[in-house]
Amino acid sequence: MAMISTDTAEHYPWGEASDGWHLLRDPNLSVLEEHMPPGAAELRHRHSRARHFFYVLAGEVMLQLDGAQHVLRVGQGLHVPPGSTHQMHNLSDVEARFLVISAPHGRERTQAAAHTKDAG
C-alpha cells in the first residue's frame, strides 16, 4: 500500500467553489478531505445507506443534522447516521477543511426540501 496525501490523491470539485480529495476509496469505506470557502454551504441532503463522520481540521463549520444545528471547531467531529438530513456550512472567515469518513462508500444522495426543519 502506498502513502497518500492531497498532493497525490484524486482531486474533485463540488458545490460552487468547494473541492476535495479521495484519500481512501473502497466500496466499504471512504475517507475524504474537503475544503469549503468562507460562507459556503452545501445543499441539504441525506444518504439512505451511508453513515458519515465529519471531523474539522481548520475553520469552524455548522453541521445541521435533522434540524439541529451543531457548531464544530478544530478537533471536533459529529456522526451522521444513515437517512439523516444534513447540511454543512462554513461559518468562519477562513477556508474550512474537514475529513468525511463514510461507510459504506457511496455517492447516492437525495436532496432534502429546503423549507422544512427535517424532511425525514
MOPAC internal coordinates of N, CA, C and O (Angstrom, degrees):
PM7 1SCF
backbone

  N    0.0000 0     0.00 0     0.00 0    0    0    0
  C    1.4493 1     0.00 0     0.00 0    1    0    0
  C    1.5262 1   109.00 1     0.00 0    2    1    0
  O    1.2310 1   121.19 1   -40.18 1    3    2    1
  N    1.3008 1   115.32 1   139.82 1    3    2    1
  C    1.4641 1   121.17 1  -179.50 1    5    3    2
  C    1.5233 1   110.61 1   -97.01 1    6    5    3
  O    1.2310 1   121.21 1   -31.01 1    7    6    5
  N    1.3232 1   115.29 1   148.99 1    7    6    5
  C    1.4624 1   119.48 1   173.12 1    9    7    6
  C    1.5207 1   108.05 1   -68.22 1   10    9    7
  O    1.2310 1   120.94 1   -26.20 1   11   10    9
  N    1.3362 1   115.80 1   153.80 1   11   10    9
  C    1.4606 1   119.91 1  -179.74 1   13   11   10
  C    1.5186 1   109.48 1  -134.87 1   14   13   11
  O    1.2310 1   120.91 1   -29.28 1   15   14   13
  N    1.3045 1   115.86 1   150.72 1   15   14   13
  C    1.4620 1   122.63 1   176.24 1   17   15   14
  C    1.5254 1   107.56 1  -149.12 1   18   17   15
  O    1.2310 1   120.65 1    -3.48 1   19   18   17
  N    1.3105 1   116.36 1   176.52 1   19   18   17
  C    1.4647 1   118.90 1   177.23 1   21   19   18
  C    1.5299 1   111.08 1   -67.33 1   22   21   19
  O    1.2310 1   119.93 1   164.23 1   23   22   21
  N    1.3226 1   117.74 1   -15.77 1   23   22   21
  C    1.4654 1   120.77 1   175.42 1   25   23   22
  C    1.5233 1   111.91 1   -73.82 1   26   25   23
  O    1.2310 1   120.36 1   151.38 1   27   26   25
  N    1.3371 1   116.91 1   -28.62 1   27   26   25
  C    1.4634 1   120.52 1  -174.81 1   29   27   26
  C    1.5260 1   113.85 1  -114.53 1   30   29   27
  O    1.2310 1   119.58 1   165.36 1   31   30   29
  N    1.3260 1   118.41 1   -14.64 1   31   30   29
  C    1.4670 1   121.85 1  -176.95 1   33   31   30
  C    1.5292 1   111.45 1   -75.82 1   34   33   31
  O    1.2310 1   121.18 1   -22.17 1   35   34   33
  N    1.3368 1   115.35 1   157.83 1   35   34   33
  C    1.4666 1   121.11 1   175.19 1   37   35   34
  C    1.5300 1   109.27 1   -65.01 1   38   37   35
  O    1.2310 1   120.68 1   -54.18 1   39   38   37
  N    1.3212 1   116.31 1   125.82 1   39   38   37
  C    1.4612 1   123.24 1  -178.50 1   41   39   38
  C    1.5301 1   109.48 1   -97.23 1   42   41   39
  O    1.2310 1   120.16 1   -33.48 1   43   42   41
  N    1.3349 1   117.31 1   146.52 1   43   42   41
  C    1.4643 1   120.86 1   176.84 1   45   43   42
  C    1.5302 1   109.82 1  -147.21 1   46   45   43
  O    1.2310 1   120.18 1   -35.66 1   47   46   45
  N    1.3265 1   117.27 1   144.34 1   47   46   45
  C    1.4645 1   121.07 1   172.52 1   49   47   46
  C    1.5226 1   109.48 1   -88.43 1   50   49   47
  O    1.2310 1   120.28 1   -25.91 1   51   50   49
  N    1.3290 1   117.06 1   154.09 1   51   50   49
  C    1.4654 1   120.65 1   172.47 1   53   51   50
  C    1.5255 1   108.12 1  -152.26 1   54   53   51
  O    1.2310 1   121.00 1   -21.81 1   55   54   53
  N    1.3230 1   115.69 1   158.19 1   55   54   53
  C    1.4522 1   119.97 1  -177.48 1   57   55   54
  C    1.5195 1   110.59 1    60.52 1   58   57   55
  O    1.2310 1   121.01 1    22.06 1   59   58   57
  N    1.3287 1   115.68 1  -157.94 1   59   58   57
  C    1.4609 1   119.89 1  -177.65 1   61   59   58
  C    1.5240 1   113.02 1   -80.82 1   62   61   59
  O    1.2310 1   119.89 1   145.50 1   63   62   61
  N    1.3373 1   117.82 1   -34.50 1   63   62   61
  C    1.4651 1   119.33 1  -175.80 1   65   63   62
  C    1.5247 1   112.65 1  -147.98 1   66   65   63
  O    1.2310 1   119.92 1  -164.91 1   67   66   65
  N    1.3214 1   117.77 1    15.09 1   67   66   65
  C    1.4648 1   121.71 1  -177.94 1   69   67   66
  C    1.5215 1   109.84 1   -97.35 1   70   69   67
  O    1.2310 1   120.99 1   -16.26 1   71   70   69
  N    1.3263 1   115.72 1   163.74 1   71   70   69
  C    1.4547 1   119.58 1   177.08 1   73   71   70
  C    1.5190 1   109.83 1  -152.88 1   74   73   71
  O    1.2310 1   121.35 1    -7.25 1   75   74   73
  N    1.3321 1   115.02 1   172.75 1   75   74   73
  C    1.4508 1   119.64 1  -178.13 1   77   75   74
  C    1.5148 1   111.74 1  -161.62 1   78   77   75
  O    1.2310 1   121.66 1    -3.58 1   79   78   77
  N    1.3396 1   114.44 1   176.42 1   79   78   77
  C    1.4575 1   122.80 1  -179.43 1   81   79   78
  C    1.5180 1   109.24 1  -135.61 1   82   81   79
  O    1.2310 1   120.73 1   -42.78 1   83   82   81
  N    1.3320 1   116.21 1   137.22 1   83   82   81
  C    1.4641 1   122.28 1   174.51 1   85   83   82
  C    1.5298 1   107.95 1   -82.96 1   86   85   83
  O    1.2310 1   120.17 1   -80.54 1   87   86   85
  N    1.3284 1   117.28 1    99.46 1   87   86   85
  C    1.4622 1   120.87 1   178.35 1   89   87   86
  C    1.5249 1   111.15 1   -80.17 1   90   89   87
  O    1.2310 1   120.63 1   147.63 1   91   90   89
  N    1.3362 1   116.40 1   -32.37 1   91   90   89
  C    1.4659 1   122.62 1   174.44 1   93   91   90
  C    1.5167 1   107.24 1  -145.57 1   94   93   91
  O    1.2310 1   120.82 1   -52.93 1   95   94   93
  N    1.3153 1   116.05 1   127.07 1   95   94   93
  C    1.4645 1   121.40 1  -178.49 1   97   95   94
  C    1.5167 1   108.00 1  -131.46 1   98   97   95
  O    1.2310 1   121.10 1   -85.37 1   99   98   97
  N    1.3193 1   115.49 1    94.63 1   99   98   97
  C    1.4574 1   123.81 1  -178.30 1  101   99   98
  C    1.5288 1   106.70 1  -128.66 1  102  101   99
  O    1.2310 1   118.84 1   -31.50 1  103  102  101
  N    1.3315 1   119.81 1   148.50 1  103  102  101
  C    1.4643 1   119.83 1   179.46 1  105  103  102
  C    1.5290 1   114.00 1   -56.22 1  106  105  103
  O    1.2310 1   120.14 1   152.67 1  107  106  105
  N    1.3284 1   117.34 1   -27.33 1  107  106  105
  C    1.4628 1   120.24 1  -177.41 1  109  107  106
  C    1.5232 1   114.47 1  -100.09 1  110  109  107
  O    1.2310 1   119.93 1   167.23 1  111  110  109
  N    1.3315 1   117.75 1   -12.77 1  111  110  109
  C    1.4609 1   120.83 1  -176.02 1  113  111  110
  C    1.5238 1   110.14 1  -155.91 1  114  113  111
  O    1.2310 1   121.14 1   -43.28 1  115  114  113
  N    1.3210 1   115.42 1   136.72 1  115  114  113
  C    1.4569 1   121.63 1   177.96 1  117  115  114
  C    1.5221 1   108.72 1  -130.06 1  118  117  115
  O    1.2310 1   120.44 1   -42.60 1  119  118  117
  N    1.3343 1   116.76 1   137.40 1  119  118  117
  C    1.4603 1   121.74 1   173.07 1  121  119  118
  C    1.5243 1   106.85 1  -127.02 1  122  121  119
  O    1.2310 1   121.09 1   -59.04 1  123  122  121
  N    1.3226 1   115.51 1   120.96 1  123  122  121
  C    1.4573 1   122.77 1  -179.62 1  125  123  122
  C    1.5175 1   109.41 1  -119.37 1  126  125  123
  O    1.2310 1   120.45 1   -34.40 1  127  126  125
  N    1.3198 1   116.75 1   145.60 1  127  126  125
  C    1.4614 1   120.77 1   163.87 1  129  127  126
  C    1.5169 1   105.15 1  -110.36 1  130  129  127
  O    1.2310 1   120.69 1   -55.46 1  131  130  129
  N    1.3326 1   116.29 1   124.54 1  131  130  129
  C    1.4576 1   120.36 1  -178.46 1  133  131  130
  C    1.5229 1   110.60 1  -122.14 1  134  133  131
  O    1.2310 1   121.28 1   -29.30 1  135  134  133
  N    1.3340 1   115.16 1   150.70 1  135  134  133
  C    1.4615 1   123.22 1   178.75 1  137  135  134
  C    1.5222 1   108.35 1  -123.21 1  138  137  135
  O    1.2310 1   120.60 1   -41.67 1  139  138  137
  N    1.3437 1   116.46 1   138.33 1  139  138  137
  C    1.4694 1   122.54 1   176.06 1  141  139  138
  C    1.5285 1   108.30 1  -129.66 1  142  141  139
  O    1.2310 1   119.85 1   -47.69 1  143  142  141
  N    1.3303 1   117.89 1   132.31 1  143  142  141
  C    1.4590 1   119.46 1   176.54 1  145  143  142
  C    1.5317 1   111.09 1   -70.96 1  146  145  143
  O    1.2310 1   120.06 1   -16.40 1  147  146  145
  N    1.3288 1   117.50 1   163.60 1  147  146  145
  C    1.4702 1   120.66 1   178.99 1  149  147  146
  C    1.5314 1   111.48 1   -54.49 1  150  149  147
  O    1.2310 1   120.78 1   -44.83 1  151  150  149
  N    1.3293 1   116.11 1   135.17 1  151  150  149
  C    1.4567 1   121.90 1   177.30 1  153  151  150
  C    1.5128 1   115.69 1    80.41 1  154  153  151
  O    1.2310 1   119.31 1   172.39 1  155  154  153
  N    1.3226 1   118.92 1    -7.61 1  155  154  153
  C    1.4662 1   121.66 1  -178.10 1  157  155  154
  C    1.5245 1   110.81 1   -73.15 1  158  157  155
  O    1.2310 1   121.05 1   -27.88 1  159  158  157
  N    1.3308 1   115.60 1   152.12 1  159  158  157
  C    1.4647 1   121.73 1   176.51 1  161  159  158
  C    1.5197 1   108.76 1  -145.12 1  162  161  159
  O    1.2310 1   121.02 1   -32.21 1  163  162  161
  N    1.3197 1   115.66 1   147.79 1  163  162  161
  C    1.4575 1   119.63 1   174.17 1  165  163  162
  C    1.5203 1   108.52 1   -91.50 1  166  165  163
  O    1.2310 1   120.17 1   -11.51 1  167  166  165
  N    1.3305 1   117.29 1   168.49 1  167  166  165
  C    1.4584 1   121.67 1   175.98 1  169  167  166
  C    1.5262 1   109.62 1   -75.20 1  170  169  167
  O    1.2310 1   120.86 1   -35.60 1  171  170  169
  N    1.3468 1   115.97 1   144.40 1  171  170  169
  C    1.4690 1   120.11 1   175.11 1  173  171  170
  C    1.5230 1   108.18 1   -63.26 1  174  173  171
  O    1.2310 1   121.13 1   -45.22 1  175  174  173
  N    1.3330 1   115.45 1   134.78 1  175  174  173
  C    1.4607 1   119.48 1  -177.80 1  177  175  174
  C    1.5227 1   110.24 1  -158.58 1  178  177  175
  O    1.2310 1   121.30 1    -3.11 1  179  178  177
  N    1.3268 1   115.13 1   176.89 1  179  178  177
  C    1.4654 1   121.46 1   175.63 1  181  179  178
  C    1.5235 1   108.32 1  -144.89 1  182  181  179
  O    1.2310 1   121.40 1   -19.49 1  183  182  181
  N    1.3207 1   114.92 1   160.51 1  183  182  181
  C    1.4636 1   122.75 1   175.81 1  185  183  182
  C    1.5259 1   106.72 1  -122.24 1  186  185  183
  O    1.2310 1   120.11 1   -50.75 1  187  186  185
  N    1.3122 1   117.40 1   129.25 1  187  186  185
  C    1.4688 1   120.07 1  -175.31 1  189  187  186
  C    1.5285 1   112.60 1   -72.98 1  190  189  187
  O    1.2310 1   119.81 1   147.49 1  191  190  189
  N    1.3346 1   117.96 1   -32.51 1  191  190  189
  C    1.4662 1   120.12 1  -175.24 1  193  191  190
  C    1.5230 1   114.16 1  -112.15 1  194  193  191
  O    1.2310 1   120.31 1   145.11 1  195  194  193
  N    1.3143 1   117.01 1   -34.89 1  195  194  193
  C    1.4698 1   120.31 1  -171.68 1  197  195  194
  C    1.5235 1   112.37 1   -82.81 1  198  197  195
  O    1.2310 1   121.25 1   -39.93 1  199  198  197
  N    1.3291 1   115.21 1   140.07 1  199  198  197
  C    1.4598 1   121.94 1   169.08 1  201  199  198
  C    1.5194 1   106.33 1  -104.28 1  202  201  199
  O    1.2310 1   120.70 1   -30.39 1  203  202  201
  N    1.3252 1   116.27 1   149.61 1  203  202  201
  C    1.4623 1   121.01 1  -178.94 1  205  203  202
  C    1.5187 1   110.05 1  -126.73 1  206  205  203
  O    1.2310 1   121.55 1   -26.36 1  207  206  205
  N    1.3188 1   114.63 1   153.64 1  207  206  205
  C    1.4599 1   121.01 1   167.03 1  209  207  206
  C    1.5187 1   106.23 1  -129.47 1  210  209  207
  O    1.2310 1   120.78 1   -60.70 1  211  210  209
  N    1.3303 1   116.12 1   119.30 1  211  210  209
  C    1.4599 1   122.75 1   178.49 1  213  211  210
  C    1.5272 1   108.22 1   -98.24 1  214  213  211
  O    1.2310 1   120.15 1   -46.62 1  215  214  213
  N    1.3367 1   117.32 1   133.38 1  215  214  213
  C    1.4579 1   122.42 1  -178.65 1  217  215  214
  C    1.5250 1   108.51 1  -135.36 1  218  217  215
  O    1.2310 1   120.11 1   -58.73 1  219  218  217
  N    1.3337 1   117.39 1   121.27 1  219  218  217
  C    1.4650 1   122.40 1  -173.14 1  221  219  218
  C    1.5294 1   111.25 1   -83.41 1  222  221  219
  O    1.2310 1   121.20 1   -52.08 1  223  222  221
  N    1.3341 1   115.31 1   127.92 1  223  222  221
  C    1.4664 1   123.18 1   177.72 1  225  223  222
  C    1.5278 1   112.00 1  -100.70 1  226  225  223
  O    1.2310 1   120.17 1   149.24 1  227  226  225
  N    1.3380 1   117.27 1   -30.76 1  227  226  225
  C    1.4699 1   122.00 1  -179.33 1  229  227  226
  C    1.5177 1   108.85 1  -156.78 1  230  229  227
  O    1.2310 1   120.82 1   -32.57 1  231  230  229
  N    1.3314 1   116.03 1   147.43 1  231  230  229
  C    1.4594 1   120.94 1   178.86 1  233  231  230
  C    1.5153 1   112.03 1    84.76 1  234  233  231
  O    1.2310 1   121.35 1    16.05 1  235  234  233
  N    1.3107 1   115.01 1  -163.95 1  235  234  233
  C    1.4667 1   122.67 1   179.78 1  237  235  234
  C    1.5183 1   107.40 1  -141.89 1  238  237  235
  O    1.2310 1   120.25 1   -49.54 1  239  238  237
  N    1.3162 1   117.12 1   130.46 1  239  238  237
  C    1.4612 1   121.25 1  -178.30 1  241  239  238
  C    1.5188 1   110.36 1  -126.37 1  242  241  239
  O    1.2310 1   121.51 1   -22.23 1  243  242  241
  N    1.3132 1   114.71 1   157.77 1  243  242  241
  C    1.4566 1   121.12 1   170.65 1  245  243  242
  C    1.5242 1   105.81 1  -111.49 1  246  245  243
  O    1.2310 1   120.78 1   -56.18 1  247  246  245
  N    1.3145 1   116.12 1   123.82 1  247  246  245
  C    1.4540 1   121.62 1   176.34 1  249  247  246
  C    1.5148 1   107.12 1  -109.81 1  250  249  247
  O    1.2310 1   121.09 1   -68.47 1  251  250  249
  N    1.3284 1   115.52 1   111.53 1  251  250  249
  C    1.4565 1   120.27 1   177.09 1  253  251  250
  C    1.5244 1   107.00 1   -86.04 1  254  253  251
  O    1.2310 1   120.79 1   -55.77 1  255  254  253
  N    1.3143 1   116.09 1   124.23 1  255  254  253
  C    1.4598 1   122.20 1  -176.49 1  257  255  254
  C    1.5164 1   108.74 1  -128.41 1  258  257  255
  O    1.2310 1   120.52 1   -68.33 1  259  258  257
  N    1.3238 1   116.61 1   111.67 1  259  258  257
  C    1.4658 1   122.58 1  -178.86 1  261  259  258
  C    1.5276 1   111.68 1    49.18 1  262  261  259
  O    1.2310 1   120.90 1  -136.77 1  263  262  261
  N    1.3370 1   115.89 1    43.23 1  263  262  261
  C    1.4581 1   121.71 1   175.55 1  265  263  262
  C    1.5097 1   115.24 1    89.38 1  266  265  263
  O    1.2310 1   119.35 1   164.07 1  267  266  265
  N    1.3307 1   118.85 1   -15.93 1  267  266  265
  C    1.4713 1   121.64 1   178.76 1  269  267  266
  C    1.5293 1   108.84 1   -93.33 1  270  269  267
  O    1.2310 1   120.70 1   -41.09 1  271  270  269
  N    1.3276 1   116.26 1   138.91 1  271  270  269
  C    1.4575 1   121.11 1  -179.71 1  273  271  270
  C    1.5246 1   110.66 1   -98.72 1  274  273  271
  O    1.2310 1   121.08 1   -51.48 1  275  274  273
  N    1.3332 1   115.53 1   128.52 1  275  274  273
  C    1.4610 1   122.34 1  -179.58 1  277  275  274
  C    1.5239 1   108.44 1  -122.38 1  278  277  275
  O    1.2310 1   120.00 1   -61.02 1  279  278  277
  N    1.3263 1   117.61 1   118.98 1  279  278  277
  C    1.4614 1   121.55 1   175.80 1  281  279  278
  C    1.5240 1   107.66 1   -88.33 1  282  281  279
  O    1.2310 1   121.17 1   -55.15 1  283  282  281
  N    1.3247 1   115.37 1   124.85 1  283  282  281
  C    1.4613 1   121.96 1  -179.12 1  285  283  282
  C    1.5178 1   109.13 1  -116.26 1  286  285  283
  O    1.2310 1   121.35 1   -49.80 1  287  286  285
  N    1.3243 1   115.02 1   130.20 1  287  286  285
  C    1.4593 1   121.96 1   178.59 1  289  287  286
  C    1.5274 1   109.23 1  -111.89 1  290  289  287
  O    1.2310 1   120.52 1    -4.22 1  291  290  289
  N    1.3116 1   116.61 1   175.78 1  291  290  289
  C    1.4673 1   122.03 1  -179.24 1  293  291  290
  C    1.5293 1   109.84 1   -51.15 1  294  293  291
  O    1.2310 1   121.08 1   -49.89 1  295  294  293
  N    1.3271 1   115.53 1   130.11 1  295  294  293
  C    1.4586 1   121.11 1   178.92 1  297  295  294
  C    1.5145 1   114.28 1    86.29 1  298  297  295
  O    1.2310 1   119.83 1  -174.83 1  299  298  297
  N    1.3395 1   117.94 1     5.17 1  299  298  297
  C    1.4657 1   121.27 1   179.11 1  301  299  298
  C    1.5228 1   109.82 1  -115.64 1  302  301  299
  O    1.2310 1   121.14 1   -28.39 1  303  302  301
  N    1.3375 1   115.43 1   151.61 1  303  302  301
  C    1.4508 1   121.06 1  -179.52 1  305  303  302
  C    1.5071 1   111.72 1  -143.19 1  306  305  303
  O    1.2310 1   121.00 1   -10.25 1  307  306  305
  N    1.3381 1   115.69 1   169.75 1  307  306  305
  C    1.4618 1   121.64 1  -179.72 1  309  307  306
  C    1.5218 1   109.61 1  -149.62 1  310  309  307
  O    1.2310 1   120.84 1   -43.28 1  311  310  309
  N    1.3290 1   116.00 1   136.72 1  311  310  309
  C    1.4598 1   123.45 1   177.05 1  313  311  310
  C    1.5233 1   109.57 1   -86.07 1  314  313  311
  O    1.2310 1   120.36 1   -45.61 1  315  314  313
  N    1.3306 1   116.93 1   134.39 1  315  314  313
  C    1.4600 1   123.35 1   175.60 1  317  315  314
  C    1.5258 1   107.25 1  -116.41 1  318  317  315
  O    1.2310 1   119.82 1   -73.55 1  319  318  317
  N    1.3486 1   117.94 1   106.45 1  319  318  317
  C    1.4644 1   120.82 1  -179.07 1  321  319  318
  C    1.5333 1   112.22 1   -67.84 1  322  321  319
  O    1.2310 1   119.91 1   -20.97 1  323  322  321
  N    1.3373 1   117.78 1   159.03 1  323  322  321
  C    1.4596 1   120.59 1   176.14 1  325  323  322
  C    1.5293 1   110.43 1   -56.26 1  326  325  323
  O    1.2310 1   120.79 1   -37.95 1  327  326  325
  N    1.3266 1   116.09 1   142.05 1  327  326  325
  C    1.4585 1   121.42 1   177.52 1  329  327  326
  C    1.5122 1   114.99 1    82.97 1  330  329  327
  O    1.2310 1   119.59 1   174.23 1  331  330  329
  N    1.3301 1   118.39 1    -5.77 1  331  330  329
  C    1.4637 1   121.66 1  -178.80 1  333  331  330
  C    1.5259 1   110.83 1   -82.67 1  334  333  331
  O    1.2310 1   120.83 1   -47.10 1  335  334  333
  N    1.3182 1   116.01 1   132.90 1  335  334  333
  C    1.4563 1   121.09 1   175.93 1  337  335  334
  C    1.5212 1   108.39 1   -74.85 1  338  337  335
  O    1.2310 1   120.51 1   -48.61 1  339  338  337
  N    1.3326 1   116.64 1   131.39 1  339  338  337
  C    1.4595 1   119.79 1  -178.50 1  341  339  338
  C    1.5196 1   111.56 1  -148.04 1  342  341  339
  O    1.2310 1   121.90 1   -20.44 1  343  342  341
  N    1.3460 1   113.98 1   159.56 1  343  342  341
  C    1.4595 1   121.84 1   179.31 1  345  343  342
  C    1.5227 1   108.55 1  -155.91 1  346  345  343
  O    1.2310 1   120.61 1   -47.37 1  347  346  345
  N    1.3218 1   116.45 1   132.63 1  347  346  345
  C    1.4622 1   122.81 1   178.01 1  349  347  346
  C    1.5202 1   108.87 1  -101.38 1  350  349  347
  O    1.2310 1   120.99 1   -40.61 1  351  350  349
  N    1.3509 1   115.71 1   139.39 1  351  350  349
  C    1.4663 1   122.14 1   178.38 1  353  351  350
  C    1.5245 1   107.88 1  -138.45 1  354  353  351
  O    1.2310 1   120.17 1   -49.26 1  355  354  353
  N    1.3249 1   117.28 1   130.74 1  355  354  353
  C    1.4647 1   121.50 1   177.89 1  357  355  354
  C    1.5246 1   108.85 1   -83.63 1  358  357  355
  O    1.2310 1   120.30 1   -70.18 1  359  358  357
  N    1.3293 1   117.03 1   109.82 1  359  358  357
  C    1.4607 1   122.45 1  -178.30 1  361  359  358
  C    1.5195 1   113.37 1   -85.99 1  362  361  359
  O    1.2310 1   120.02 1   164.01 1  363  362  361
  N    1.3158 1   117.58 1   -15.99 1  363  362  361
  C    1.4613 1   120.49 1  -171.44 1  365  363  362
  C    1.5271 1   111.66 1   -86.88 1  366  365  363
  O    1.2310 1   121.25 1    -9.31 1  367  366  365
  N    1.3215 1   115.21 1   170.69 1  367  366  365
  C    1.4604 1   120.47 1   178.00 1  369  367  366
  C    1.5269 1   111.48 1   -95.44 1  370  369  367
  O    1.2310 1   120.99 1  -166.60 1  371  370  369
  N    1.3264 1   115.71 1    13.40 1  371  370  369
  C    1.4642 1   122.21 1   175.18 1  373  371  370
  C    1.5277 1   108.42 1  -128.15 1  374  373  371
  O    1.2310 1   121.07 1   -16.18 1  375  374  373
  N    1.3153 1   115.55 1   163.82 1  375  374  373
  C    1.4559 1   120.17 1   177.40 1  377  375  374
  C    1.5278 1   110.04 1   -59.17 1  378  377  375
  O    1.2310 1   120.15 1   -44.92 1  379  378  377
  N    1.3203 1   117.32 1   135.08 1  379  378  377
  C    1.4658 1   121.92 1   174.45 1  381  379  378
  C    1.5288 1   108.28 1   -93.38 1  382  381  379
  O    1.2310 1   121.00 1   -40.12 1  383  382  381
  N    1.3378 1   115.69 1   139.88 1  383  382  381
  C    1.4612 1   122.09 1   174.86 1  385  383  382
  C    1.5160 1   107.06 1  -126.61 1  386  385  383
  O    1.2310 1   120.53 1   -44.89 1  387  386  385
  N    1.3296 1   116.59 1   135.11 1  387  386  385
  C    1.4579 1   119.91 1  -179.13 1  389  387  386
  C    1.5191 1   110.19 1  -152.94 1  390  389  387
  O    1.2310 1   121.58 1   -23.46 1  391  390  389
  N    1.3336 1   114.58 1   156.54 1  391  390  389
  C    1.4580 1   121.65 1   173.38 1  393  391  390
  C    1.5128 1   108.80 1   -94.24 1  394  393  391
  O    1.2310 1   121.00 1   -36.69 1  395  394  393
  N    1.3304 1   115.69 1   143.31 1  395  394  393
  C    1.4623 1   122.15 1   172.22 1  397  395  394
  C    1.5226 1   106.04 1  -123.18 1  398  397  395
  O    1.2310 1   120.80 1   -67.45 1  399  398  397
  N    1.3231 1   116.08 1   112.55 1  399  398  397
  C    1.4592 1   122.08 1  -179.96 1  401  399  398
  C    1.5215 1   106.56 1  -107.00 1  402  401  399
  O    1.2310 1   120.24 1   -56.85 1  403  402  401
  N    1.3342 1   117.14 1   123.15 1  403  402  401
  C    1.4635 1   121.54 1  -173.29 1  405  403  402
  C    1.5173 1   111.03 1  -128.53 1  406  405  403
  O    1.2310 1   121.04 1   -39.96 1  407  406  405
  N    1.3313 1   115.62 1   140.04 1  407  406  405
  C    1.4622 1   121.63 1   174.80 1  409  407  406
  C    1.5264 1   108.25 1  -142.72 1  410  409  407
  O    1.2310 1   119.42 1   -51.20 1  411  410  409
  N    1.3087 1   118.72 1   128.80 1  411  410  409
  C    1.4617 1   125.48 1   -12.59 1  413  411  410
  C    1.5236 1   109.94 1   -71.72 1  414  413  411
  O    1.2310 1   121.09 1   -13.83 1  415  414  413
  N    1.3457 1   115.51 1   166.17 1  415  414  413
  C    1.4569 1   119.97 1   175.40 1  417  415  414
  C    1.5232 1   106.46 1   -64.63 1  418  417  415
  O    1.2310 1   120.57 1   -40.31 1  419  418  417
  N    1.2666 1   116.51 1   139.69 1  419  418  417
  C    1.4569 1   120.44 1   176.47 1  421  419  418
  C    1.5076 1   109.69 1   178.50 1  422  421  419
  O    1.2310 1   120.36 1   -47.97 1  423  422  421
  N    1.2871 1   116.91 1   132.03 1  423  422  421
  C    1.4547 1   120.53 1   179.76 1  425  423  422
  C    1.5229 1   111.05 1   -95.38 1  426  425  423
  O    1.2310 1   120.04 1  -174.06 1  427  426  425
  N    1.3463 1   117.52 1     5.94 1  427  426  425
  C    1.4646 1   118.92 1   178.11 1  429  427  426
  C    1.5166 1   108.78 1   -61.97 1  430  429  427
  O    1.2310 1   120.78 1   -45.21 1  431  430  429
  N    1.3207 1   116.12 1   134.79 1  431  430  429
  C    1.4569 1   120.27 1   178.93 1  433  431  430
  C    1.5093 1   109.10 1  -156.32 1  434  433  431
  O    1.2310 1   121.60 1   -29.47 1  435  434  433
  N    1.3231 1   114.54 1   150.53 1  435  434  433
  C    1.4525 1   122.00 1   177.81 1  437  435  434
  C    1.5125 1   107.56 1  -120.73 1  438  437  435
  O    1.2310 1   120.80 1   -55.32 1  439  438  437
  N    1.3245 1   116.08 1   124.68 1  439  438  437
  C    1.4615 1   119.46 1   178.45 1  441  439  438
  C    1.5209 1   109.07 1   -68.71 1  442  441  439
  O    1.2310 1   120.82 1   -42.22 1  443  442  441
  N    1.3334 1   116.04 1   137.78 1  443  442  441
  C    1.4661 1   122.03 1   179.86 1  445  443  442
  C    1.5229 1   109.45 1   -96.12 1  446  445  443
  O    1.2310 1   120.86 1   -26.28 1  447  446  445
  N    1.3140 1   115.96 1   153.72 1  447  446  445
  C    1.4605 1   121.02 1   177.39 1  449  447  446
  C    1.5228 1   109.45 1   -61.85 1  450  449  447
  O    1.2310 1   120.34 1   -43.56 1  451  450  449
  N    1.3219 1   116.96 1   136.44 1  451  450  449
  C    1.4639 1   121.49 1  -176.06 1  453  451  450
  C    1.5154 1   112.85 1   -77.43 1  454  453  451
  O    1.2310 1   119.70 1   155.78 1  455  454  453
  N    1.3168 1   118.17 1   -24.22 1  455  454  453
  C    1.4626 1   120.33 1  -172.43 1  457  455  454
  C    1.5193 1   114.16 1   -92.23 1  458  457  455
  O    1.2310 1   119.54 1   173.77 1  459  458  457
  N    1.3145 1   118.48 1    -6.23 1  459  458  457
  C    1.4581 1   119.89 1  -178.47 1  461  459  458
  C    1.5138 1   110.57 1  -102.29 1  462  461  459
  O    1.2310 1   120.77 1   -28.99 1  463  462  461
  N    1.3203 1   116.13 1   151.01 1  463  462  461
  C    1.4636 1   121.27 1   176.98 1  465  463  462
  C    1.5167 1   110.35 1   -63.93 1  466  465  463
  O    1.2310 1   120.65 1   138.44 1  467  466  465
  N    1.3213 1   116.37 1   -41.56 1  467  466  465
  C    1.4615 1   121.55 1   178.02 1  469  467  466
  C    1.5062 1   107.79 1  -152.58 1  470  469  467
  O    1.2310 1   121.04 1   -64.69 1  471  470  469
  N    1.3054 1   115.61 1   115.31 1  471  470  469
  C    1.4565 1   119.94 1  -179.00 1  473  471  470
  C    1.5146 1   111.83 1   -81.64 1  474  473  471
  O    1.2310 1   120.04 1  -171.49 1  475  474  473
  N    1.3135 1   117.54 1     8.51 1  475  474  473
  C    1.4325 1   124.21 1  -170.74 1  477  475  474
  C    1.4452 1   118.08 1   -73.35 1  478  477  475
  O    1.2310 1   120.10 1   180.00 1  479  478  477

